[in-house]
Amino acid sequence: MARFALNRILWTLPVFWLVITVTFVLIQVTPGSPWDAFNAANGGRLSPDLRPTWERQHGLDKPVAQQYVNYIVNSARFQFGESYTQQGQTVIERIMEGFPYSARIGVYALVLAAIIGVPLGVIAALKQNTMVDYVSLFFATVGATVPSFVIGFFMLAFFGVRLNWVPILWTDWRNYILPVVVLGIGTSAFIARLTRASILEITRQDYVRTARAKGLPERTVTMRHILRNGLIPVVTIMGPALAALITGTIIIENVFGVPGMGYLYIQSIGARDYPVIMGTTLFYTFFIVLGNMLVDLTYGVLDPRIKAS
Amino acid sequence: MTVAKTEQLGALRAEAAQAKPRGLWSDAWRRLKKNKAALAGVAYIALLAFIAIFAGLLAPHDPDFIPADALANTPPVWQEGADRRFLLGTDSLSRDILSRLIYGARISLVVGFIPVALELLLGATVGIMSGWLGGRWDNLLMRLVDVVYAFPSLLFFIVVSSALGSTPFGRMLSGLVLLFVAFAITGWVTMARLVRGQVLTLKNKEFIEAARSVGVPTQRIIWRHVIPNSLAPIIVSVTFGIPGYILAEAALSYLGLGIHPPAASWGNMVREFSTLISLNAVFVLMPAALIALTMLAFTFLGDGLRDALDPQMTK
């Protein structure tokens, strides 16, 4: 197990290296120098005399190879430099400004998704091939297919504009409702599908037949044998699902004007604030890769067969 | 009794002789025809393709033309204050929304199909090489696939578009070329994994062994036996791949990164109309609904094809 875990953790390193290298290369090939971008982000009014000092400050006077090494080292320490647009603010400070909003929406959406998705999947599986099963399967397909930002605009048009229940612009706690519901629906569809498949597999196991054969009441068989085992995979995906939700908010935050990490990310793209763009990208990647690694590790613990392959 | 049985058997034989041989494809088609959702998906996609191909003839106006005598943001004809010349109203530059939606269908389909074709070419080549050659080659290629697979694709698209969007390359065909390349770079790994798996299972089957033992050249084995026998899962994967790219384009254009204005895409129309939501929500809902319907159509077709081509997968 330790060897498997170590192997899996080491395999994230090439991924991080690739992401860091790709972002570095892209900054290099972007037309215009970082100074031009910095100047443009500040309205193009900066005196050219400032340029050498500014470049020295950010290590841009060094040879490219040296800059590349520094970039890798700094990225590993989560030091992505300073924002071009917000004077004196580091990239990580800027990310942390938006992170609480994104994290809160992600956690609430996951809780909502579990509350809807798990019972739906369980009912569909226990009543396989009945109307209940078909309806919930249809809901799961549609919920997983229709893009969250499309659902978002429909909800905003109905609950925000038509009924005027929630404010359109970011004002108070009521603004959390729609983004959480929209993200929660997509994820609940995914959870429902997974739950249904997992429960169906368990109901065919020999030990379930044994439990029934020895005369246990159906209720006990369901609660103790089917559900307890069938929900293991569902629990293990919660971590990565949360990572996916926090990053999945990029588009949704823009639909609902949530001042989170994704909103700041897109703002920084509009402003050509390259340190923030690259820093946020690496931050997101860290989350996603970590999430994927965790799911592999938990599966490895739960199912020893996976380690072999 | 025996006579009756013999007669029955004879009738059955005659029937069997007359019946057409049923292959995988006709079988699959028979099953697909029973799936109403999949058929609705096919009909919708065919209609969309027709509209996209004949956009020039079907669009009532030039999608980029700004008429001097029309108002901006006029609502569709069923709402008050509409301009009869523009069925679905006009946008903030007084351009005809219906024509822009029609041309947007073109972008969506092209952006769905071309990257999938590229990924098929690249992914199938790598997959076949990896699976057939095995050993060191396989190891090297699959490690590469693993690393690219772990790369978060939406983030990659965002970074590439934000860094290269304003270069001459990024502007080619209103940004389409950059999207093709970006999508293909991340997409080929899924196809490579799938094809490699197929090749590995087929490689040791008796009929391939037989072909090899009578001296059929490798190239011919791959074209005549390996590729045709891997086609079913590839088709399913392609059908699910297309809506993925259509969604990626819509999302990127919504963020202001995909298709550059003035070219019309459903994604950048959603972006444009999202600011008008308090004024008149119907604007943003039109392109949004088209995106949703297109995604559903491809998903229903994909689900149908998967069930039709691989009956064992069902349930």
Boltz contact constraints between the chains, C-beta under 6 A:
constraints:
  - contact:
      token1: [A, 14]
      token2: [B, 147]
      max_distance: 6.0
  - contact:
      token1: [A, 15]
      token2: [B, 147]
      max_distance: 6.0
  - contact:
      token1: [A, 15]
      token2: [B, 150]
      max_distance: 6.0
  - contact:
      token1: [A, 18]
      token2: [B, 147]
      max_distance: 6.0
  - contact:
      token1: [A, 26]
      token2: [B, 159]
      max_distance: 6.0
  - contact:
      token1: [A, 26]
      token2: [B, 163]
      max_distance: 6.0
  - contact:
      token1: [A, 30]
      token2: [B, 163]
      max_distance: 6.0
  - contact:
      token1: [A, 31]
      token2: [B, 167]
      max_distance: 6.0
  - contact:
      token1: [A, 145]
      token2: [B, 295]
      max_distance: 6.0
  - contact:
      token1: [A, 145]
      token2: [B, 296]
      max_distance: 6.0
  - contact:
      token1: [A, 145]
      token2: [B, 299]
      max_distance: 6.0
  - contact:
      token1: [A, 146]
      token2: [B, 292]
      max_distance: 6.0
  - contact:
      token1: [A, 147]
      token2: [B, 247]
      max_distance: 6.0
  - contact:
      token1: [A, 150]
      token2: [B, 288]
      max_distance: 6.0
  - contact:
      token1: [A, 150]
      token2: [B, 291]
      max_distance: 6.0
  - contact:
      token1: [A, 150]
      token2: [B, 292]
      max_distance: 6.0
  - contact:
      token1: [A, 153]
      token2: [B, 284]
      max_distance: 6.0
  - contact:
      token1: [A, 153]
      token2: [B, 288]
      max_distance: 6.0
  - contact:
      token1: [A, 157]
      token2: [B, 281]
      max_distance: 6.0
  - contact:
      token1: [A, 157]
      token2: [B, 285]
      max_distance: 6.0
  - contact:
      token1: [A, 161]
      token2: [B, 278]
      max_distance: 6.0
  - contact:
      token1: [A, 161]
      token2: [B, 281]
      max_distance: 6.0
  - contact:
      token1: [A, 168]
      token2: [B, 278]
      max_distance: 6.0
  - contact:
      token1: [A, 251]
      token2: [B, 251]
      max_distance: 6.0
  - contact:
      token1: [A, 266]
      token2: [B, 255]
      max_distance: 6.0
  - contact:
      token1: [A, 269]
      token2: [B, 162]
      max_distance: 6.0
  - contact:
      token1: [A, 277]
      token2: [B, 162]
      max_distance: 6.0
  - contact:
      token1: [A, 281]
      token2: [B, 155]
      max_distance: 6.0
  - contact:
      token1: [A, 281]
      token2: [B, 159]
      max_distance: 6.0
  - contact:
      token1: [A, 284]
      token2: [B, 155]
      max_distance: 6.0
  - contact:
      token1: [A, 285]
      token2: [B, 152]
      max_distance: 6.0
  - contact:
      token1: [A, 288]
      token2: [B, 152]
      max_distance: 6.0
  - contact:
      token1: [A, 289]
      token2: [B, 150]
      max_distance: 6.0
